[in-house]
Every structure is written in C-alpha cells, then in structure tokens.
C-alpha cells in the first residue's frame, strides 16, 4: 500500500513539472517582432521593414534631448517619449522635418524613412506643444492633451504635412564683433502679423561654428528676429525683419558687454541716505535677470560683475518703487545715486459715506512720478481703511502725490495732496454710485 502511494505521488509530481515547462516555454522564446502602427501601409515592402526597424531604434540627433527613457527625472518633472512617422499628402515619407517643443526648446529631425523620436523632460503641469516644419511644406502645430498621455509616458504621433511653395529654409551665422563664431546663441523668429490665422514662432540654437537654420519660414512675411546669449552679450533684435522669396544668409554680429563692479547710494529726494533698503536691478540691454541690491546702514550698496547699459530697478511689496530710463555708463558705475520717494512726511485721514458713517476696507492709494534728466522715479503705496475708516501713510517725501480712494458701491475719489510733517488729517466723503 505504501509503495502504491509513492508511485502515485511520483506520477503527480512529474505531471506538474511537465505542465510548468509547457507554460514557461513561450516565455523563454524570443518575442514576436510586431509592425509599428502605421508603418508599411503606404511604403514598398522592403522600405516598410526598414521603417519599422527605424521606429524601434531611431537615433536621437545631437540637437535633441539626451535623456534616457524614464517616467520622471525628479520632483516636479517627467519624461515623455514621443515618436512617429511623417508623410506628405500622398503618403510619401518625409526626411529632415524639424520637430520642436515650443516652450522648452527640445528638437529633433525625421530620418530617411520619415521616422522621428523626441524625448521631453517637462514639468508635470505642462503638456507638449509640438511644431513640425520643413521647407516646401505648410507647418503644423499640435498641442497634446492629458487624454493623449493618460495611458503612459510613451506616445505615438504620426503627422501628415501639406505642400506649400512659399515656405523656405533660411540659414544664418552669428559671431562677435571680432568675427569669432558664437555657439549656443538662442535665435528666435516670430511673425509680427499672420495671414494664416496662427502665429509662427520658432527657436533654434547656433552650433559650434555659429551656424543655425530656420526651417519652414514663410516668405513675404513680417517677422521679429532676436538673438540672445546672456549674460555676456546684449540682446540682438530686428523688429522689421522681412523675408523675401530668395533670402540671403542672415549674418548677426553681437558686441560683448562690459562688466563692472557697481557701487552707489540709495537716497531720499533731499539727499539723505536710506538704510537697509532692497531693490532689484535688471539690465534691459543684455536681458540679464534681476539681481538684488541692499543698502547698508549708511545707504551704501555694491553689486559685483554687472553689465553696463540701460537698467530698470524696482521693489516688491505694498510700497512699490520703480526707476526706469537710467543708463549706466563708464562714468557712472562707481558713484551711482538711486533716489526713491522716502522722507519724514505722512498722510492720514478718515473715509466716510455721505452720512458720516466710516467706510471699512476702502482702498486708498498714493502715487507720485518725478522725472529728472530723462530718468523716471515712480512710487506707489496702497492701504485699506480700518473699521473706523482710518488710513495712514508714513515716510513720504515732500511734493505732490496723487491720492485715489476706491470702495465698492461708491464713486471713485481722486485728488492731489502735498504731505507735510505737521499736515492735518484728511476727512473724506464718498458718494454712492448712481446718485
């Protein structure tokens, strides 16, 4: 009896092992190579096979992103892998089509079989906006939706382009004023007016020899052309760039900026220093991002390695100051004087309705503009009245200020006032609207 049980158990184990082998056998074999969606339908048989292999292992060109395929690169961003085939209206494969992401400057080109692959590293809240451009064809702009990408980070997008004889390939070259080619210059071209119902916008970058190519640009169109290589060069801008039917190569010359260590004072109109005051300065000539300057206890500030040229300065917060039209030259950067609307005067008062009832949360603003040698000094303060209708502004400089009072359901009241240190409070009445 025991021998019979052992024999039955051995047979059972053998049958189970055979079943597991039969199940695992297909998994051990090489997976079946399936044709990529859309490939081969309009191509010759041999060409279709080659196109299928190209989709599976398309090379990412040098001007495209080199990020590895993944779903995310870190907090706040994700990788989106987009590939497809580009054809003309008759289904013929299109080579050398430029594909760009409009806002983040990722780009690639289609290969000899019309295939492309574009890896995008985008913030999670952004969706791809792609442009497909080639000379002789009408460009196409495609905005992907969340529904398009809900199945995962890999998306296939096949595109067809219509022929257009008035689109061109425009080449260019950018260098400094000594003739040395500049690499990595951002070249942007945008249509000032479009007769096609949509604006043309393209961004490319110069290569190590200073060369760049603008693809699919429409002739007989008014464009704005800019070149940017911050922070060492000023922004080149041509707001009246007109493209003829046989355009010549664009040549852009950029003159290097001069960088200096700036020093100066932040002062009141009366010439008194303003201590511990923060402002943000931007160079408009170079397009340099804003940098912060802070005065010390004596009103003195320094700023290292900043380019000369036209600048704009401003503050942040409810008390806002702005200085515009200021040009920093060779004779100015060592003793720059920035004047803001600060002083020892104040402006206060109460806001009531026609019956003398205090108006709470009425908005009171005080602003002033002063122009000196072409430089504009602007200040703006705002405050809401308290539950007694009271407002109070301190540290105002002498001189005329424009006062405006807003309250829901009342007509706006505005007037000029010259605050003084001993000035009496203002008693203001607002009239209800439609009275």
TORFI-515224 format. One record per residue (C-alpha): x, y, z. Coordinates in steps of 0.02 Angstrom, whole numbers, plus 50000, padded with zeros to 5 digits. Layout:
N
XYZ/...
END
This chain:
435
500005000050000/501425011950043/502285007849877/500685012149783/500575029249869/502395033149824/502095028349642/500535039349628/501465054249709/502925052549587/501745052449439/500855067949506/502485077449529/503055072749353/501425078749277/501535095449371/503335098049312/502805094649132/501385107149144/502525120849214/503785117749073/502435119448939/501845135849017/503605143249030/504185137948856/503385152648759/504125164948884/505885158348852/505745160648665/506145177248577/504635189148575/503755191248410/504255207048317/502685216748278/502495230148147/502415247748217/500685255648199/500515264348033/502185258147963/502185249247796/500425254247745/500985266347612/502785260447582/503585246947474/503815230247567/505705231847591/505545250147637/504175246147762/505305233747853/506695246447861/505495259647925/504875247548058/506655244648122/506985263348122/505495266748234/506105253648357/507885260348364/507845277948297/509375288248341/509135304348439/510075318148344/511365328948429/510185343748445/508875333248534/508735328948717/509905315248776/508875309948925/508625291248948/506855284548932/506025285449103/504425291649180/505205305149290/506855313949320/506455320749491/505125330149585/504045340949476/504555334049306/504275319049195/504965311349035/503785310048885/504375299048741/503535303948576/503885295348411/503035293148243/503135294348055/502945309947948/502225309047773/501625320847637/499845321947569/500165306847457/500845296147598/502675297747547/503915297647691/504685314647731/506505315947783/507325330447878/505735337647953/506135348448105/505125343948260/505225356148407/504405358048576/503825376048575/504195381648753/505645370848812/506695370348652/506875351448633/507075346848450/507495332948327/507305328948141/506495314548048/507645301547970/507715294647791/506145284347825/505135298847896/505305292448074/505705303148225/505875301548412/505815315948536/506175313948722/505445328148826/505845332449006/504355343449054/503575349549217/502085338949269/500875353249242/501465356349062/500865347348907/501905346248747/501625358748607/502495352148451/502895360848286/503265351048128/504205361547999/505055358747833/505405369947684/504115367147547/502765361647668/501495370247775/501995369147957/500895360248084/500685364548267/499985350948381/499525352748565/499425336148657/498085334148790/498045324848955/496925312048872/498285308548743/499555304648879/498455296049008/498995278648950/500825282148993/502385292248952/502625284048780/501545291348642/501495288548454/501065303248342/501035301248153/500905317648057/500485322347879/501085338747802/500355347947653/501465355647521/501715374547520/502865382647394/503115398647494/503965390647646/505855391347646/507405385347737/508385400247798/510195398547855/511175410547961/512795413948053/513145423048216/514805429648281/515535442948395/516205459648334/517925451648305/517185438548188/517315424048309/515835412148289/514685410848440/513955394048490/512365391648591/511555408048538/509665406848552/508885412648388/507025416548392/505925421548246/504085425748263/502795432548142/502265450348181/500675447848078/499985431648011/498775429447867/498515411147911/497575413448074/499015407048181/500665414748234/502315407348176/503615405248313/505245395648307/506765394348421/508425386548370/510225387248435/511845390848342/513105376648330/514965377048373/515315386248209/513975399248240/512815392048107/510935389948125/509455385248016/507675391748019/506525378747945/504835381247860/504855400247868/503535408347757/504125421047630/503375438447608/503035439447795/503485452347926/504485444548069/505365449148229/507095441248241/508085440648403/509735432848459/510145430148643/511735424448729/511535430648907/512355437049008/513915441348907/513065449148756/511625461348732/510035455048650/510085457248461/508365462148397/507675465948223/505825470148237/505665473348050/506405457547977/505595454447808/505865437947717/505885438647526/505625424247406/507515421747384/508265426647552/510135428247580/511035420747728/510735430147890/512295437247973/512135442948154/513535452148244/513455453348433/514585465148530/515145458948701/514565468348854/515705476948977/515535470649156/515955481549305/515775481749494/514425494449533/514395504949692/513205518549746/511965525849869/510075524549894/509465541949940/507895551949976/507495566849861/508255577849998/509895568249985/509775558350148/510355540150143/509045526350154/509665511750259/509265493250235/508275495950076/508065481949946/507895484349758/508015472849609/509025478449458/508875471649280/509955475949130/508755479248986/510145479948857/510765462448897/509155454548957/510005449549120/508865442649255/508535453749404/509835454349543/509555461149718/510465475849794/510325480349979/510905496550057/511855495850222/511595506850374/512375521350279/511315519050121/512825511950027/512715496649912/513835486749795/513485474849651/514865464149575/515065459749391/513565468349315/513465474149132/513395492349083/511895498648987/510075503449016/509375496749179/507715495849270/507545495049459/506025490649565/505485484749736/504245471749796/502795473649918/501375485849956/502605500549949/503195499749770/504605509949691/505225509549512/506655518349423/506665517449233/507625525649092/509275525049186/510835521949082/512395515949175/513965521149081/515835521349110/515725537249213/514265531849323/514515514449392/515695519449533/514535532549609/512765527949562/511405537649653/509675529949663/508295541449725/506685534549799/505115542849868/505575542150051/505525556050183/504845561250351/503115567050297/501495557550319/499725557250252/498245551450356/496375553350368/494645545450378/493465539550241/491585540750272/489995539750170/488835554550142/488025551550313/489685551450405/489725532550429/491525525950423/491935515050272/492935499750316/494115491650188/494055506250068/495645505449963/496755520849972/498225522749852/499575536049847/500745537649698/501985550149632/503035552049474/504585562649457/505645564349300/507445570449310/508605570749157/507555557649068/507515545849217/505785541949289/505575539149476/503895531549519/503165526649688/501545518149736/500805514349907/499155505949948/498175502850107/496415497650161/495495507950291/495195500150462/493505497650546/493465516250588/493805521350408/495565527250452/497135526450344/498915532350374/500475533050265/502195536950336/503935540450268/503305550250117/504425562750028/503875580950009/502965585949850/501345582349759/500605564949770/499095557949682/497805550349802/496425538549746/495065530449852/494015515649796/492555507449888/491265495149825/489635503849782/490415521349785/491105533049655/492995534049647/493795549249726/495485555649669/496455571649704/498225578149731/498975581449901/500655587749964/501005578750129/501905588150265/502605582950433/501305593450526/499885591350399/498125589050472/497175572850441/496005572350291/494135569650312/493485562050152/491725557550098/491245545749958/489635546849860/488645531149821/488615526249638/487145531549528/486695546149641/
END
